[in-house]
């Protein structure tokens, strides 16, 4: 069974499809990285707020005496 040669038009169409796939993959990865960074920032902010309120309350109420 001989391998059939591709025409120039077919080759260009295949290359264009590959470029489009690569662009979609890069965009998806960029979205994933951005969402991960936002999630991390939100978690850190929640932890900072959650840990600082009790500490400040103890300081204000004189719990360390």
One Martini backbone bead per residue (centre of mass of N, CA, C, O) as a GRO file, in nm:
protein
   65
    1UNK     BB    1   0.090   0.041   0.029
    2UNK     BB    2   0.083   0.353  -0.075
    3UNK     BB    3   0.177   0.670  -0.017
    4UNK     BB    4   0.005   0.957  -0.032
    5UNK     BB    5   0.023   1.254  -0.169
    6UNK     BB    6   0.016   1.586  -0.092
    7UNK     BB    7  -0.109   1.868  -0.144
    8UNK     BB    8  -0.062   2.193  -0.095
    9UNK     BB    9  -0.345   2.251   0.017
   10UNK     BB   10  -0.346   2.025   0.229
   11UNK     BB   11  -0.094   2.117   0.381
   12UNK     BB   12  -0.200   2.398   0.462
   13UNK     BB   13  -0.449   2.296   0.617
   14UNK     BB   14  -0.290   2.130   0.825
   15UNK     BB   15  -0.119   2.365   0.938
   16UNK     BB   16  -0.355   2.544   1.025
   17UNK     BB   17  -0.477   2.341   1.225
   18UNK     BB   18  -0.226   2.325   1.406
   19UNK     BB   19  -0.218   2.623   1.485
   20UNK     BB   20  -0.498   2.633   1.613
   21UNK     BB   21  -0.442   2.421   1.831
   22UNK     BB   22  -0.209   2.571   1.967
   23UNK     BB   23  -0.367   2.828   2.043
   24UNK     BB   24  -0.579   2.687   2.219
   25UNK     BB   25  -0.379   2.562   2.419
   26UNK     BB   26  -0.251   2.828   2.516
   27UNK     BB   27  -0.513   2.960   2.615
   28UNK     BB   28  -0.588   2.742   2.821
   29UNK     BB   29  -0.329   2.766   2.991
   30UNK     BB   30  -0.361   3.063   3.064
   31UNK     BB   31  -0.629   3.032   3.215
   32UNK     BB   32  -0.529   2.828   3.422
   33UNK     BB   33  -0.307   3.005   3.547
   34UNK     BB   34  -0.487   3.244   3.629
   35UNK     BB   35  -0.682   3.087   3.814
   36UNK     BB   36  -0.464   2.985   4.008
   37UNK     BB   37  -0.366   3.264   4.102
   38UNK     BB   38  -0.636   3.368   4.211
   39UNK     BB   39  -0.685   3.143   4.415
   40UNK     BB   40  -0.432   3.196   4.586
   41UNK     BB   41  -0.497   3.488   4.665
   42UNK     BB   42  -0.765   3.430   4.809
   43UNK     BB   43  -0.659   3.235   5.023
   44UNK     BB   44  -0.454   3.427   5.150
   45UNK     BB   45  -0.656   3.646   5.231
   46UNK     BB   46  -0.828   3.471   5.416
   47UNK     BB   47  -0.600   3.394   5.613
   48UNK     BB   48  -0.519   3.674   5.701
   49UNK     BB   49  -0.792   3.762   5.811
   50UNK     BB   50  -0.848   3.514   5.999
   51UNK     BB   51  -0.576   3.565   6.176
   52UNK     BB   52  -0.598   3.878   6.251
   53UNK     BB   53  -0.856   3.917   6.418
   54UNK     BB   54  -0.789   3.759   6.680
   55UNK     BB   55  -0.531   3.912   6.742
   56UNK     BB   56  -0.656   4.196   6.762
   57UNK     BB   57  -0.859   4.127   6.984
   58UNK     BB   58  -0.650   4.056   7.200
   59UNK     BB   59  -0.509   4.329   7.204
   60UNK     BB   60  -0.757   4.512   7.266
   61UNK     BB   61  -0.855   4.330   7.527
   62UNK     BB   62  -0.600   4.227   7.691
   63UNK     BB   63  -0.497   3.910   7.678
   64UNK     BB   64  -0.171   3.952   7.770
   65UNK     BB   65  -0.185   4.002   8.105
   0.00000   0.00000   0.00000
